[in-house]
Amino acid sequence: TYHMREILFQEQGIPTYDDMQQWTEAAMGQEVDWYDLLGKDWGSGCDYPLSVFPEELHAAFPDAKFILTKRPGKGWYKSLTNTICGFSSEKYPNKFLQYLPFEPFRRFSKQTIMLDAVTKYKFAPGIADSWADLCSSEEIAIRALDEWNQKVESGGVVPLDKLFVFELGKHGYRELSEFLGVEEPSTPYPRVNSTNEIKFVIRMMWFAMFVIILGIVLSVGILIFIMKTIVNRRRGSSSSKKID
């Protein structure tokens, strides 16, 4: 399943480095090869930014089914600010880590550009101009969510026979399985990407930042010590030669 985590961390090993640029271009109305971006490697997808491109995805994959997950706006905003709002490249630790030239940190510099474009042109046009607007204002965020849900539920985005409105706390595996035409799983309904899990990832990023800074400081300190030792030895050697 394609997810924001794949864009940032490439957990399944499928190359996604250029995806943020493609999502940015798609949000601004440019042509995107949807088969190359999604169709050839992924059978399903969820989460930002994919979730706000139902019209384009329906046009590219007309047999696809769509699920709109609904939850109370206040709960959604609380979850938003407690988790993914902390991934902005304008905030620490990402503000520091984005300048590191290795994975996954070098991806962070493109993240805010993508989130801003997708928010402004797809999810909340005329309501929010940036991802930061959603994160900083409960009123703006809930209004954007409510208008998005109304737009999708109206049938003006994807055909209603291709849409299932999944309500948290009300629906589960049974309703999803009936809509998708698959056998109902026997395992408990999953709970992934919880607030605690996302906060753990953010804490690990803070830890990575401190470890890298500490490593840089120690490396510089060791280098200075070595250079001073070499200089002192050369001075001592020169003094001995003069005495002789």
C-alpha positions, 0 to 999 in steps of 0.5 A: 500500500502506497503511503506517505511513509513510502515517500519519506522512508521507502519502507518497501524498497520501491524507489520513491525519491522523485515522487514528491516532485511529481505530486507537486506538479500534479497539484499545480495541474501539470501532466503526471504519468499515473501508471509510472507513479502508482500503477506499476508497483502499487495495488492500493494507496492511502494518506496524503498526498494520494488521498486528495487526487481522487478525480485524477486517479479515477480517470487513470484507473476507472475500475478503482474503488475509493474509500472516504474515511470520516471522523469528527473534525476536532479529533482529526485536528488533534491527531494532525497537530500531535503527529504529522505537523511535526514533520515540516521541514521548517521545524526542528529536527527536520530543519537541520536534517534536511541538509544532510546528503543521505537518505532519508534526510535529503528528502525533507527539503522537498516535503514542505513544497509538496505539502504546501502545493497539495494543500493550496491547490487540491485539499483546501483551495481558497481556504488554506495557502499552505500546510502550515495554515492547517497545522496552526488553525483548528478553524481553518483545518476543520473547515477544509476537512468538512468542505472536502468531505462534502465535495467527495460525498456529493459524487462530483469527484468519483462516481458514488458506486465507486465510493464507500464512506467509512466512518470511524467507530461505526464501520469495520472489516465487514463493511470494507470487505463487502464494498471491496468484494473480498473475504472478511479477514479473521484477524483483529481490525488493525491500528497502525500509524497511531499518535504514539507511533508517529511521536516515536518516529519524531523522537528518533529523528530528534535523537538522530539530529543530536547524534549527528551534531555530537559526531560532528563536534567530536570529529572537529575536536579530534581533528583540531587535537591531531593538527595541534599535536602535529604542529607541536611536534614539528616545533619541537623538532625544529627547536632540537635542530637549532640546539644541535 
